[in-house]
Amino acid sequence: MIDIQNYNNNNIFAKILRNEIPSKKVFENDDVYAFEDINPQAPVHVVIIPKKEFCSLNDFSSNASDETIIAMMRSIKKIADILELNNGYRIISNVGQVGGQEVPHFHIHILGGASLGRIISS
């Protein structure tokens, strides 16, 4: 079961931030790192992570500084521009086991490059 209450320094995103695991960088600034997903679910699939330790969106929204939250949110548009997602894109952040979170480090997915359809089929 994923633990989104206690940060684990051995999660894969922490290792990427420490350069222990390679990644294909798309964007980086003082607060944020974005890289291509290794298992893309769309033609364009990028993961955006804060450089500070937050387990989930809940942890991030409760404990991150206003400056870090703003930097994270503003990075989405910058990354969409870099990726030339002019026709639109989807952002997703899964929270907890039931929400589908697989890595206990807050992250946002940007998906695009094709029509993505409905989130949940009816």
Phi and psi restraints in degrees (range 20) as a CNS / XPLOR table:
assign (resid 1 and name C) (resid 2 and name N)
       (resid 2 and name CA) (resid 2 and name C) 1.0 -73.7 20.0 2
assign (resid 2 and name N) (resid 2 and name CA)
       (resid 2 and name C) (resid 3 and name N) 1.0 135.9 20.0 2
assign (resid 2 and name C) (resid 3 and name N)
       (resid 3 and name CA) (resid 3 and name C) 1.0 -102.0 20.0 2
assign (resid 3 and name N) (resid 3 and name CA)
       (resid 3 and name C) (resid 4 and name N) 1.0 110.1 20.0 2
assign (resid 3 and name C) (resid 4 and name N)
       (resid 4 and name CA) (resid 4 and name C) 1.0 -106.7 20.0 2
assign (resid 4 and name N) (resid 4 and name CA)
       (resid 4 and name C) (resid 5 and name N) 1.0 18.2 20.0 2
assign (resid 4 and name C) (resid 5 and name N)
       (resid 5 and name CA) (resid 5 and name C) 1.0 -103.1 20.0 2
assign (resid 5 and name N) (resid 5 and name CA)
       (resid 5 and name C) (resid 6 and name N) 1.0 -32.2 20.0 2
assign (resid 5 and name C) (resid 6 and name N)
       (resid 6 and name CA) (resid 6 and name C) 1.0 -124.4 20.0 2
assign (resid 6 and name N) (resid 6 and name CA)
       (resid 6 and name C) (resid 7 and name N) 1.0 120.6 20.0 2
assign (resid 6 and name C) (resid 7 and name N)
       (resid 7 and name CA) (resid 7 and name C) 1.0 -67.6 20.0 2
assign (resid 7 and name N) (resid 7 and name CA)
       (resid 7 and name C) (resid 8 and name N) 1.0 135.8 20.0 2
assign (resid 7 and name C) (resid 8 and name N)
       (resid 8 and name CA) (resid 8 and name C) 1.0 -112.3 20.0 2
assign (resid 8 and name N) (resid 8 and name CA)
       (resid 8 and name C) (resid 9 and name N) 1.0 111.8 20.0 2
assign (resid 8 and name C) (resid 9 and name N)
       (resid 9 and name CA) (resid 9 and name C) 1.0 -65.9 20.0 2
assign (resid 9 and name N) (resid 9 and name CA)
       (resid 9 and name C) (resid 10 and name N) 1.0 -8.2 20.0 2
assign (resid 9 and name C) (resid 10 and name N)
       (resid 10 and name CA) (resid 10 and name C) 1.0 -97.9 20.0 2
assign (resid 10 and name N) (resid 10 and name CA)
       (resid 10 and name C) (resid 11 and name N) 1.0 8.5 20.0 2
assign (resid 10 and name C) (resid 11 and name N)
       (resid 11 and name CA) (resid 11 and name C) 1.0 -70.1 20.0 2
assign (resid 11 and name N) (resid 11 and name CA)
       (resid 11 and name C) (resid 12 and name N) 1.0 157.9 20.0 2
assign (resid 11 and name C) (resid 12 and name N)
       (resid 12 and name CA) (resid 12 and name C) 1.0 -60.7 20.0 2
assign (resid 12 and name N) (resid 12 and name CA)
       (resid 12 and name C) (resid 13 and name N) 1.0 -34.4 20.0 2
assign (resid 12 and name C) (resid 13 and name N)
       (resid 13 and name CA) (resid 13 and name C) 1.0 -72.4 20.0 2
assign (resid 13 and name N) (resid 13 and name CA)
       (resid 13 and name C) (resid 14 and name N) 1.0 -35.8 20.0 2
assign (resid 13 and name C) (resid 14 and name N)
       (resid 14 and name CA) (resid 14 and name C) 1.0 -62.0 20.0 2
assign (resid 14 and name N) (resid 14 and name CA)
       (resid 14 and name C) (resid 15 and name N) 1.0 -40.3 20.0 2
assign (resid 14 and name C) (resid 15 and name N)
       (resid 15 and name CA) (resid 15 and name C) 1.0 -67.4 20.0 2
assign (resid 15 and name N) (resid 15 and name CA)
       (resid 15 and name C) (resid 16 and name N) 1.0 -36.5 20.0 2
assign (resid 15 and name C) (resid 16 and name N)
       (resid 16 and name CA) (resid 16 and name C) 1.0 -63.9 20.0 2
assign (resid 16 and name N) (resid 16 and name CA)
       (resid 16 and name C) (resid 17 and name N) 1.0 -43.9 20.0 2
assign (resid 16 and name C) (resid 17 and name N)
       (resid 17 and name CA) (resid 17 and name C) 1.0 -62.1 20.0 2
assign (resid 17 and name N) (resid 17 and name CA)
       (resid 17 and name C) (resid 18 and name N) 1.0 -31.0 20.0 2
assign (resid 17 and name C) (resid 18 and name N)
       (resid 18 and name CA) (resid 18 and name C) 1.0 -88.0 20.0 2
assign (resid 18 and name N) (resid 18 and name CA)
       (resid 18 and name C) (resid 19 and name N) 1.0 4.7 20.0 2
assign (resid 18 and name C) (resid 19 and name N)
       (resid 19 and name CA) (resid 19 and name C) 1.0 62.1 20.0 2
assign (resid 19 and name N) (resid 19 and name CA)
       (resid 19 and name C) (resid 20 and name N) 1.0 27.6 20.0 2
assign (resid 19 and name C) (resid 20 and name N)
       (resid 20 and name CA) (resid 20 and name C) 1.0 -85.8 20.0 2
assign (resid 20 and name N) (resid 20 and name CA)
       (resid 20 and name C) (resid 21 and name N) 1.0 -21.8 20.0 2
assign (resid 20 and name C) (resid 21 and name N)
       (resid 21 and name CA) (resid 21 and name C) 1.0 -127.0 20.0 2
assign (resid 21 and name N) (resid 21 and name CA)
       (resid 21 and name C) (resid 22 and name N) 1.0 132.2 20.0 2
assign (resid 21 and name C) (resid 22 and name N)
       (resid 22 and name CA) (resid 22 and name C) 1.0 -71.2 20.0 2
assign (resid 22 and name N) (resid 22 and name CA)
       (resid 22 and name C) (resid 23 and name N) 1.0 154.1 20.0 2
assign (resid 22 and name C) (resid 23 and name N)
       (resid 23 and name CA) (resid 23 and name C) 1.0 -149.2 20.0 2
assign (resid 23 and name N) (resid 23 and name CA)
       (resid 23 and name C) (resid 24 and name N) 1.0 159.9 20.0 2
assign (resid 23 and name C) (resid 24 and name N)
       (resid 24 and name CA) (resid 24 and name C) 1.0 -100.5 20.0 2
assign (resid 24 and name N) (resid 24 and name CA)
       (resid 24 and name C) (resid 25 and name N) 1.0 100.2 20.0 2
assign (resid 24 and name C) (resid 25 and name N)
       (resid 25 and name CA) (resid 25 and name C) 1.0 -65.4 20.0 2
assign (resid 25 and name N) (resid 25 and name CA)
       (resid 25 and name C) (resid 26 and name N) 1.0 137.3 20.0 2
assign (resid 25 and name C) (resid 26 and name N)
       (resid 26 and name CA) (resid 26 and name C) 1.0 -110.1 20.0 2
assign (resid 26 and name N) (resid 26 and name CA)
       (resid 26 and name C) (resid 27 and name N) 1.0 -35.8 20.0 2
assign (resid 26 and name C) (resid 27 and name N)
       (resid 27 and name CA) (resid 27 and name C) 1.0 -158.4 20.0 2
assign (resid 27 and name N) (resid 27 and name CA)
       (resid 27 and name C) (resid 28 and name N) 1.0 147.2 20.0 2
assign (resid 27 and name C) (resid 28 and name N)
       (resid 28 and name CA) (resid 28 and name C) 1.0 -155.6 20.0 2
assign (resid 28 and name N) (resid 28 and name CA)
       (resid 28 and name C) (resid 29 and name N) 1.0 140.5 20.0 2
assign (resid 28 and name C) (resid 29 and name N)
       (resid 29 and name CA) (resid 29 and name C) 1.0 -141.6 20.0 2
assign (resid 29 and name N) (resid 29 and name CA)
       (resid 29 and name C) (resid 30 and name N) 1.0 -165.4 20.0 2
assign (resid 29 and name C) (resid 30 and name N)
       (resid 30 and name CA) (resid 30 and name C) 1.0 -65.1 20.0 2
assign (resid 30 and name N) (resid 30 and name CA)
       (resid 30 and name C) (resid 31 and name N) 1.0 -26.2 20.0 2
assign (resid 30 and name C) (resid 31 and name N)
       (resid 31 and name CA) (resid 31 and name C) 1.0 -109.7 20.0 2
assign (resid 31 and name N) (resid 31 and name CA)
       (resid 31 and name C) (resid 32 and name N) 1.0 -20.8 20.0 2
assign (resid 31 and name C) (resid 32 and name N)
       (resid 32 and name CA) (resid 32 and name C) 1.0 -134.5 20.0 2
assign (resid 32 and name N) (resid 32 and name CA)
       (resid 32 and name C) (resid 33 and name N) 1.0 145.8 20.0 2
assign (resid 32 and name C) (resid 33 and name N)
       (resid 33 and name CA) (resid 33 and name C) 1.0 -132.0 20.0 2
assign (resid 33 and name N) (resid 33 and name CA)
       (resid 33 and name C) (resid 34 and name N) 1.0 132.4 20.0 2
assign (resid 33 and name C) (resid 34 and name N)
       (resid 34 and name CA) (resid 34 and name C) 1.0 -127.0 20.0 2
assign (resid 34 and name N) (resid 34 and name CA)
       (resid 34 and name C) (resid 35 and name N) 1.0 139.8 20.0 2
assign (resid 34 and name C) (resid 35 and name N)
       (resid 35 and name CA) (resid 35 and name C) 1.0 -148.6 20.0 2
assign (resid 35 and name N) (resid 35 and name CA)
       (resid 35 and name C) (resid 36 and name N) 1.0 160.6 20.0 2
assign (resid 35 and name C) (resid 36 and name N)
       (resid 36 and name CA) (resid 36 and name C) 1.0 -69.8 20.0 2
assign (resid 36 and name N) (resid 36 and name CA)
       (resid 36 and name C) (resid 37 and name N) 1.0 136.5 20.0 2
assign (resid 36 and name C) (resid 37 and name N)
       (resid 37 and name CA) (resid 37 and name C) 1.0 -68.6 20.0 2
assign (resid 37 and name N) (resid 37 and name CA)
       (resid 37 and name C) (resid 38 and name N) 1.0 138.4 20.0 2
assign (resid 37 and name C) (resid 38 and name N)
       (resid 38 and name CA) (resid 38 and name C) 1.0 -78.3 20.0 2
assign (resid 38 and name N) (resid 38 and name CA)
       (resid 38 and name C) (resid 39 and name N) 1.0 -11.9 20.0 2
assign (resid 38 and name C) (resid 39 and name N)
       (resid 39 and name CA) (resid 39 and name C) 1.0 -131.1 20.0 2
assign (resid 39 and name N) (resid 39 and name CA)
       (resid 39 and name C) (resid 40 and name N) 1.0 68.9 20.0 2
assign (resid 39 and name C) (resid 40 and name N)
       (resid 40 and name CA) (resid 40 and name C) 1.0 -61.6 20.0 2
assign (resid 40 and name N) (resid 40 and name CA)
       (resid 40 and name C) (resid 41 and name N) 1.0 139.3 20.0 2
assign (resid 40 and name C) (resid 41 and name N)
       (resid 41 and name CA) (resid 41 and name C) 1.0 -105.0 20.0 2
assign (resid 41 and name N) (resid 41 and name CA)
       (resid 41 and name C) (resid 42 and name N) 1.0 5.9 20.0 2
assign (resid 41 and name C) (resid 42 and name N)
       (resid 42 and name CA) (resid 42 and name C) 1.0 -156.6 20.0 2
assign (resid 42 and name N) (resid 42 and name CA)
       (resid 42 and name C) (resid 43 and name N) 1.0 166.2 20.0 2
assign (resid 42 and name C) (resid 43 and name N)
       (resid 43 and name CA) (resid 43 and name C) 1.0 -54.6 20.0 2
assign (resid 43 and name N) (resid 43 and name CA)
       (resid 43 and name C) (resid 44 and name N) 1.0 -36.1 20.0 2
assign (resid 43 and name C) (resid 44 and name N)
       (resid 44 and name CA) (resid 44 and name C) 1.0 -117.8 20.0 2
assign (resid 44 and name N) (resid 44 and name CA)
       (resid 44 and name C) (resid 45 and name N) 1.0 124.2 20.0 2
assign (resid 44 and name C) (resid 45 and name N)
       (resid 45 and name CA) (resid 45 and name C) 1.0 -146.2 20.0 2
assign (resid 45 and name N) (resid 45 and name CA)
       (resid 45 and name C) (resid 46 and name N) 1.0 108.4 20.0 2
assign (resid 45 and name C) (resid 46 and name N)
       (resid 46 and name CA) (resid 46 and name C) 1.0 -121.1 20.0 2
assign (resid 46 and name N) (resid 46 and name CA)
       (resid 46 and name C) (resid 47 and name N) 1.0 142.9 20.0 2
assign (resid 46 and name C) (resid 47 and name N)
       (resid 47 and name CA) (resid 47 and name C) 1.0 -108.3 20.0 2
assign (resid 47 and name N) (resid 47 and name CA)
       (resid 47 and name C) (resid 48 and name N) 1.0 131.2 20.0 2
assign (resid 47 and name C) (resid 48 and name N)
       (resid 48 and name CA) (resid 48 and name C) 1.0 -112.6 20.0 2
assign (resid 48 and name N) (resid 48 and name CA)
       (resid 48 and name C) (resid 49 and name N) 1.0 128.5 20.0 2
assign (resid 48 and name C) (resid 49 and name N)
       (resid 49 and name CA) (resid 49 and name C) 1.0 -130.2 20.0 2
assign (resid 49 and name N) (resid 49 and name CA)
       (resid 49 and name C) (resid 50 and name N) 1.0 145.1 20.0 2
assign (resid 49 and name C) (resid 50 and name N)
       (resid 50 and name CA) (resid 50 and name C) 1.0 -74.2 20.0 2
assign (resid 50 and name N) (resid 50 and name CA)
       (resid 50 and name C) (resid 51 and name N) 1.0 151.6 20.0 2
assign (resid 50 and name C) (resid 51 and name N)
       (resid 51 and name CA) (resid 51 and name C) 1.0 -78.8 20.0 2
assign (resid 51 and name N) (resid 51 and name CA)
       (resid 51 and name C) (resid 52 and name N) 1.0 -12.5 20.0 2
assign (resid 51 and name C) (resid 52 and name N)
       (resid 52 and name CA) (resid 52 and name C) 1.0 -93.6 20.0 2
assign (resid 52 and name N) (resid 52 and name CA)
       (resid 52 and name C) (resid 53 and name N) 1.0 165.9 20.0 2
assign (resid 52 and name C) (resid 53 and name N)
       (resid 53 and name CA) (resid 53 and name C) 1.0 -87.6 20.0 2
assign (resid 53 and name N) (resid 53 and name CA)
       (resid 53 and name C) (resid 54 and name N) 1.0 107.9 20.0 2
assign (resid 53 and name C) (resid 54 and name N)
       (resid 54 and name CA) (resid 54 and name C) 1.0 -135.9 20.0 2
assign (resid 54 and name N) (resid 54 and name CA)
       (resid 54 and name C) (resid 55 and name N) 1.0 133.7 20.0 2
assign (resid 54 and name C) (resid 55 and name N)
       (resid 55 and name CA) (resid 55 and name C) 1.0 -75.6 20.0 2
assign (resid 55 and name N) (resid 55 and name CA)
       (resid 55 and name C) (resid 56 and name N) 1.0 -32.6 20.0 2
assign (resid 55 and name C) (resid 56 and name N)
       (resid 56 and name CA) (resid 56 and name C) 1.0 -160.6 20.0 2
assign (resid 56 and name N) (resid 56 and name CA)
       (resid 56 and name C) (resid 57 and name N) 1.0 176.4 20.0 2
assign (resid 56 and name C) (resid 57 and name N)
       (resid 57 and name CA) (resid 57 and name C) 1.0 -58.8 20.0 2
assign (resid 57 and name N) (resid 57 and name CA)
       (resid 57 and name C) (resid 58 and name N) 1.0 -38.1 20.0 2
assign (resid 57 and name C) (resid 58 and name N)
       (resid 58 and name CA) (resid 58 and name C) 1.0 -60.0 20.0 2
assign (resid 58 and name N) (resid 58 and name CA)
       (resid 58 and name C) (resid 59 and name N) 1.0 -48.4 20.0 2
assign (resid 58 and name C) (resid 59 and name N)
       (resid 59 and name CA) (resid 59 and name C) 1.0 -63.0 20.0 2
assign (resid 59 and name N) (resid 59 and name CA)
       (resid 59 and name C) (resid 60 and name N) 1.0 -46.0 20.0 2
assign (resid 59 and name C) (resid 60 and name N)
       (resid 60 and name CA) (resid 60 and name C) 1.0 -60.5 20.0 2
assign (resid 60 and name N) (resid 60 and name CA)
       (resid 60 and name C) (resid 61 and name N) 1.0 -50.3 20.0 2
assign (resid 60 and name C) (resid 61 and name N)
       (resid 61 and name CA) (resid 61 and name C) 1.0 -68.2 20.0 2
assign (resid 61 and name N) (resid 61 and name CA)
       (resid 61 and name C) (resid 62 and name N) 1.0 -27.3 20.0 2
assign (resid 61 and name C) (resid 62 and name N)
       (resid 62 and name CA) (resid 62 and name C) 1.0 -84.0 20.0 2
assign (resid 62 and name N) (resid 62 and name CA)
       (resid 62 and name C) (resid 63 and name N) 1.0 -31.7 20.0 2
assign (resid 62 and name C) (resid 63 and name N)
       (resid 63 and name CA) (resid 63 and name C) 1.0 -121.2 20.0 2
assign (resid 63 and name N) (resid 63 and name CA)
       (resid 63 and name C) (resid 64 and name N) 1.0 -14.8 20.0 2
assign (resid 63 and name C) (resid 64 and name N)
       (resid 64 and name CA) (resid 64 and name C) 1.0 -74.4 20.0 2
assign (resid 64 and name N) (resid 64 and name CA)
       (resid 64 and name C) (resid 65 and name N) 1.0 151.1 20.0 2
assign (resid 64 and name C) (resid 65 and name N)
       (resid 65 and name CA) (resid 65 and name C) 1.0 -69.1 20.0 2
assign (resid 65 and name N) (resid 65 and name CA)
       (resid 65 and name C) (resid 66 and name N) 1.0 158.2 20.0 2
assign (resid 65 and name C) (resid 66 and name N)
       (resid 66 and name CA) (resid 66 and name C) 1.0 -57.6 20.0 2
assign (resid 66 and name N) (resid 66 and name CA)
       (resid 66 and name C) (resid 67 and name N) 1.0 -38.5 20.0 2
assign (resid 66 and name C) (resid 67 and name N)
       (resid 67 and name CA) (resid 67 and name C) 1.0 -63.3 20.0 2
assign (resid 67 and name N) (resid 67 and name CA)
       (resid 67 and name C) (resid 68 and name N) 1.0 -40.6 20.0 2
assign (resid 67 and name C) (resid 68 and name N)
       (resid 68 and name CA) (resid 68 and name C) 1.0 -68.6 20.0 2
assign (resid 68 and name N) (resid 68 and name CA)
       (resid 68 and name C) (resid 69 and name N) 1.0 -41.1 20.0 2
assign (resid 68 and name C) (resid 69 and name N)
       (resid 69 and name CA) (resid 69 and name C) 1.0 -62.6 20.0 2
assign (resid 69 and name N) (resid 69 and name CA)
       (resid 69 and name C) (resid 70 and name N) 1.0 -45.8 20.0 2
assign (resid 69 and name C) (resid 70 and name N)
       (resid 70 and name CA) (resid 70 and name C) 1.0 -62.4 20.0 2
assign (resid 70 and name N) (resid 70 and name CA)
       (resid 70 and name C) (resid 71 and name N) 1.0 -43.6 20.0 2
assign (resid 70 and name C) (resid 71 and name N)
       (resid 71 and name CA) (resid 71 and name C) 1.0 -60.7 20.0 2
assign (resid 71 and name N) (resid 71 and name CA)
       (resid 71 and name C) (resid 72 and name N) 1.0 -42.4 20.0 2
assign (resid 71 and name C) (resid 72 and name N)
       (resid 72 and name CA) (resid 72 and name C) 1.0 -63.4 20.0 2
assign (resid 72 and name N) (resid 72 and name CA)
       (resid 72 and name C) (resid 73 and name N) 1.0 -49.0 20.0 2
assign (resid 72 and name C) (resid 73 and name N)
       (resid 73 and name CA) (resid 73 and name C) 1.0 -65.6 20.0 2
assign (resid 73 and name N) (resid 73 and name CA)
       (resid 73 and name C) (resid 74 and name N) 1.0 -41.7 20.0 2
assign (resid 73 and name C) (resid 74 and name N)
       (resid 74 and name CA) (resid 74 and name C) 1.0 -69.1 20.0 2
assign (resid 74 and name N) (resid 74 and name CA)
       (resid 74 and name C) (resid 75 and name N) 1.0 -25.4 20.0 2
assign (resid 74 and name C) (resid 75 and name N)
       (resid 75 and name CA) (resid 75 and name C) 1.0 -65.7 20.0 2
assign (resid 75 and name N) (resid 75 and name CA)
       (resid 75 and name C) (resid 76 and name N) 1.0 -28.1 20.0 2
assign (resid 75 and name C) (resid 76 and name N)
       (resid 76 and name CA) (resid 76 and name C) 1.0 -59.2 20.0 2
assign (resid 76 and name N) (resid 76 and name CA)
       (resid 76 and name C) (resid 77 and name N) 1.0 -48.6 20.0 2
assign (resid 76 and name C) (resid 77 and name N)
       (resid 77 and name CA) (resid 77 and name C) 1.0 -65.4 20.0 2
assign (resid 77 and name N) (resid 77 and name CA)
       (resid 77 and name C) (resid 78 and name N) 1.0 -41.1 20.0 2
assign (resid 77 and name C) (resid 78 and name N)
       (resid 78 and name CA) (resid 78 and name C) 1.0 -60.1 20.0 2
assign (resid 78 and name N) (resid 78 and name CA)
       (resid 78 and name C) (resid 79 and name N) 1.0 -43.0 20.0 2
assign (resid 78 and name C) (resid 79 and name N)
       (resid 79 and name CA) (resid 79 and name C) 1.0 -68.5 20.0 2
assign (resid 79 and name N) (resid 79 and name CA)
       (resid 79 and name C) (resid 80 and name N) 1.0 -42.1 20.0 2
assign (resid 79 and name C) (resid 80 and name N)
       (resid 80 and name CA) (resid 80 and name C) 1.0 -58.7 20.0 2
assign (resid 80 and name N) (resid 80 and name CA)
       (resid 80 and name C) (resid 81 and name N) 1.0 -38.9 20.0 2
assign (resid 80 and name C) (resid 81 and name N)
       (resid 81 and name CA) (resid 81 and name C) 1.0 -66.4 20.0 2
assign (resid 81 and name N) (resid 81 and name CA)
       (resid 81 and name C) (resid 82 and name N) 1.0 -44.6 20.0 2
assign (resid 81 and name C) (resid 82 and name N)
       (resid 82 and name CA) (resid 82 and name C) 1.0 -58.1 20.0 2
assign (resid 82 and name N) (resid 82 and name CA)
       (resid 82 and name C) (resid 83 and name N) 1.0 -41.6 20.0 2
assign (resid 82 and name C) (resid 83 and name N)
       (resid 83 and name CA) (resid 83 and name C) 1.0 -82.6 20.0 2
assign (resid 83 and name N) (resid 83 and name CA)
       (resid 83 and name C) (resid 84 and name N) 1.0 -2.2 20.0 2
assign (resid 83 and name C) (resid 84 and name N)
       (resid 84 and name CA) (resid 84 and name C) 1.0 56.1 20.0 2
assign (resid 84 and name N) (resid 84 and name CA)
       (resid 84 and name C) (resid 85 and name N) 1.0 46.2 20.0 2
assign (resid 84 and name C) (resid 85 and name N)
       (resid 85 and name CA) (resid 85 and name C) 1.0 -87.9 20.0 2
assign (resid 85 and name N) (resid 85 and name CA)
       (resid 85 and name C) (resid 86 and name N) 1.0 58.5 20.0 2
assign (resid 85 and name C) (resid 86 and name N)
       (resid 86 and name CA) (resid 86 and name C) 1.0 -68.2 20.0 2
assign (resid 86 and name N) (resid 86 and name CA)
       (resid 86 and name C) (resid 87 and name N) 1.0 -23.5 20.0 2
assign (resid 86 and name C) (resid 87 and name N)
       (resid 87 and name CA) (resid 87 and name C) 1.0 -93.8 20.0 2
assign (resid 87 and name N) (resid 87 and name CA)
       (resid 87 and name C) (resid 88 and name N) 1.0 4.3 20.0 2
assign (resid 87 and name C) (resid 88 and name N)
       (resid 88 and name CA) (resid 88 and name C) 1.0 116.2 20.0 2
assign (resid 88 and name N) (resid 88 and name CA)
       (resid 88 and name C) (resid 89 and name N) 1.0 170.0 20.0 2
assign (resid 88 and name C) (resid 89 and name N)
       (resid 89 and name CA) (resid 89 and name C) 1.0 -163.6 20.0 2
assign (resid 89 and name N) (resid 89 and name CA)
       (resid 89 and name C) (resid 90 and name N) 1.0 170.2 20.0 2
assign (resid 89 and name C) (resid 90 and name N)
       (resid 90 and name CA) (resid 90 and name C) 1.0 -120.3 20.0 2
assign (resid 90 and name N) (resid 90 and name CA)
       (resid 90 and name C) (resid 91 and name N) 1.0 140.1 20.0 2
assign (resid 90 and name C) (resid 91 and name N)
       (resid 91 and name CA) (resid 91 and name C) 1.0 -115.5 20.0 2
assign (resid 91 and name N) (resid 91 and name CA)
       (resid 91 and name C) (resid 92 and name N) 1.0 140.3 20.0 2
assign (resid 91 and name C) (resid 92 and name N)
       (resid 92 and name CA) (resid 92 and name C) 1.0 -138.9 20.0 2
assign (resid 92 and name N) (resid 92 and name CA)
       (resid 92 and name C) (resid 93 and name N) 1.0 138.6 20.0 2
assign (resid 92 and name C) (resid 93 and name N)
       (resid 93 and name CA) (resid 93 and name C) 1.0 -135.5 20.0 2
assign (resid 93 and name N) (resid 93 and name CA)
       (resid 93 and name C) (resid 94 and name N) 1.0 112.7 20.0 2
assign (resid 93 and name C) (resid 94 and name N)
       (resid 94 and name CA) (resid 94 and name C) 1.0 -84.4 20.0 2
assign (resid 94 and name N) (resid 94 and name CA)
       (resid 94 and name C) (resid 95 and name N) 1.0 142.2 20.0 2
assign (resid 94 and name C) (resid 95 and name N)
       (resid 95 and name CA) (resid 95 and name C) 1.0 -126.4 20.0 2
assign (resid 95 and name N) (resid 95 and name CA)
       (resid 95 and name C) (resid 96 and name N) 1.0 119.7 20.0 2
assign (resid 95 and name C) (resid 96 and name N)
       (resid 96 and name CA) (resid 96 and name C) 1.0 74.1 20.0 2
assign (resid 96 and name N) (resid 96 and name CA)
       (resid 96 and name C) (resid 97 and name N) 1.0 175.5 20.0 2
assign (resid 96 and name C) (resid 97 and name N)
       (resid 97 and name CA) (resid 97 and name C) 1.0 -56.0 20.0 2
assign (resid 97 and name N) (resid 97 and name CA)
       (resid 97 and name C) (resid 98 and name N) 1.0 -53.6 20.0 2
assign (resid 97 and name C) (resid 98 and name N)
       (resid 98 and name CA) (resid 98 and name C) 1.0 -66.8 20.0 2
assign (resid 98 and name N) (resid 98 and name CA)
       (resid 98 and name C) (resid 99 and name N) 1.0 -31.2 20.0 2
assign (resid 98 and name C) (resid 99 and name N)
       (resid 99 and name CA) (resid 99 and name C) 1.0 -78.0 20.0 2
assign (resid 99 and name N) (resid 99 and name CA)
       (resid 99 and name C) (resid 100 and name N) 1.0 -7.0 20.0 2
assign (resid 99 and name C) (resid 100 and name N)
       (resid 100 and name CA) (resid 100 and name C) 1.0 91.4 20.0 2
assign (resid 100 and name N) (resid 100 and name CA)
       (resid 100 and name C) (resid 101 and name N) 1.0 12.7 20.0 2
assign (resid 100 and name C) (resid 101 and name N)
       (resid 101 and name CA) (resid 101 and name C) 1.0 -69.1 20.0 2
assign (resid 101 and name N) (resid 101 and name CA)
       (resid 101 and name C) (resid 102 and name N) 1.0 128.0 20.0 2
assign (resid 101 and name C) (resid 102 and name N)
       (resid 102 and name CA) (resid 102 and name C) 1.0 -107.5 20.0 2
assign (resid 102 and name N) (resid 102 and name CA)
       (resid 102 and name C) (resid 103 and name N) 1.0 -25.6 20.0 2
assign (resid 102 and name C) (resid 103 and name N)
       (resid 103 and name CA) (resid 103 and name C) 1.0 -118.6 20.0 2
assign (resid 103 and name N) (resid 103 and name CA)
       (resid 103 and name C) (resid 104 and name N) 1.0 126.8 20.0 2
assign (resid 103 and name C) (resid 104 and name N)
       (resid 104 and name CA) (resid 104 and name C) 1.0 -82.7 20.0 2
assign (resid 104 and name N) (resid 104 and name CA)
       (resid 104 and name C) (resid 105 and name N) 1.0 51.4 20.0 2
assign (resid 104 and name C) (resid 105 and name N)
       (resid 105 and name CA) (resid 105 and name C) 1.0 -138.4 20.0 2
assign (resid 105 and name N) (resid 105 and name CA)
       (resid 105 and name C) (resid 106 and name N) 1.0 124.0 20.0 2
assign (resid 105 and name C) (resid 106 and name N)
       (resid 106 and name CA) (resid 106 and name C) 1.0 -50.4 20.0 2
assign (resid 106 and name N) (resid 106 and name CA)
       (resid 106 and name C) (resid 107 and name N) 1.0 133.5 20.0 2
assign (resid 106 and name C) (resid 107 and name N)
       (resid 107 and name CA) (resid 107 and name C) 1.0 -154.0 20.0 2
assign (resid 107 and name N) (resid 107 and name CA)
       (resid 107 and name C) (resid 108 and name N) 1.0 155.0 20.0 2
assign (resid 107 and name C) (resid 108 and name N)
       (resid 108 and name CA) (resid 108 and name C) 1.0 -121.6 20.0 2
assign (resid 108 and name N) (resid 108 and name CA)
       (resid 108 and name C) (resid 109 and name N) 1.0 134.7 20.0 2
assign (resid 108 and name C) (resid 109 and name N)
       (resid 109 and name CA) (resid 109 and name C) 1.0 -96.1 20.0 2
assign (resid 109 and name N) (resid 109 and name CA)
       (resid 109 and name C) (resid 110 and name N) 1.0 136.8 20.0 2
assign (resid 109 and name C) (resid 110 and name N)
       (resid 110 and name CA) (resid 110 and name C) 1.0 -111.2 20.0 2
assign (resid 110 and name N) (resid 110 and name CA)
       (resid 110 and name C) (resid 111 and name N) 1.0 123.1 20.0 2
assign (resid 110 and name C) (resid 111 and name N)
       (resid 111 and name CA) (resid 111 and name C) 1.0 -121.5 20.0 2
assign (resid 111 and name N) (resid 111 and name CA)
       (resid 111 and name C) (resid 112 and name N) 1.0 141.0 20.0 2
assign (resid 111 and name C) (resid 112 and name N)
       (resid 112 and name CA) (resid 112 and name C) 1.0 -173.6 20.0 2
assign (resid 112 and name N) (resid 112 and name CA)
       (resid 112 and name C) (resid 113 and name N) 1.0 -162.0 20.0 2
assign (resid 112 and name C) (resid 113 and name N)
       (resid 113 and name CA) (resid 113 and name C) 1.0 89.9 20.0 2
assign (resid 113 and name N) (resid 113 and name CA)
       (resid 113 and name C) (resid 114 and name N) 1.0 -4.8 20.0 2
assign (resid 113 and name C) (resid 114 and name N)
       (resid 114 and name CA) (resid 114 and name C) 1.0 -165.9 20.0 2
assign (resid 114 and name N) (resid 114 and name CA)
       (resid 114 and name C) (resid 115 and name N) 1.0 165.2 20.0 2
assign (resid 114 and name C) (resid 115 and name N)
       (resid 115 and name CA) (resid 115 and name C) 1.0 -65.9 20.0 2
assign (resid 115 and name N) (resid 115 and name CA)
       (resid 115 and name C) (resid 116 and name N) 1.0 126.3 20.0 2
assign (resid 115 and name C) (resid 116 and name N)
       (resid 116 and name CA) (resid 116 and name C) 1.0 -96.0 20.0 2
assign (resid 116 and name N) (resid 116 and name CA)
       (resid 116 and name C) (resid 117 and name N) 1.0 -10.5 20.0 2
assign (resid 116 and name C) (resid 117 and name N)
       (resid 117 and name CA) (resid 117 and name C) 1.0 71.3 20.0 2
assign (resid 117 and name N) (resid 117 and name CA)
       (resid 117 and name C) (resid 118 and name N) 1.0 -167.3 20.0 2
assign (resid 117 and name C) (resid 118 and name N)
       (resid 118 and name CA) (resid 118 and name C) 1.0 -71.7 20.0 2
assign (resid 118 and name N) (resid 118 and name CA)
       (resid 118 and name C) (resid 119 and name N) 1.0 152.6 20.0 2
assign (resid 118 and name C) (resid 119 and name N)
       (resid 119 and name CA) (resid 119 and name C) 1.0 -69.2 20.0 2
assign (resid 119 and name N) (resid 119 and name CA)
       (resid 119 and name C) (resid 120 and name N) 1.0 -47.1 20.0 2
assign (resid 119 and name C) (resid 120 and name N)
       (resid 120 and name CA) (resid 120 and name C) 1.0 -124.0 20.0 2
assign (resid 120 and name N) (resid 120 and name CA)
       (resid 120 and name C) (resid 121 and name N) 1.0 122.7 20.0 2
assign (resid 120 and name C) (resid 121 and name N)
       (resid 121 and name CA) (resid 121 and name C) 1.0 -70.9 20.0 2
assign (resid 121 and name N) (resid 121 and name CA)
       (resid 121 and name C) (resid 122 and name N) 1.0 145.7 20.0 2
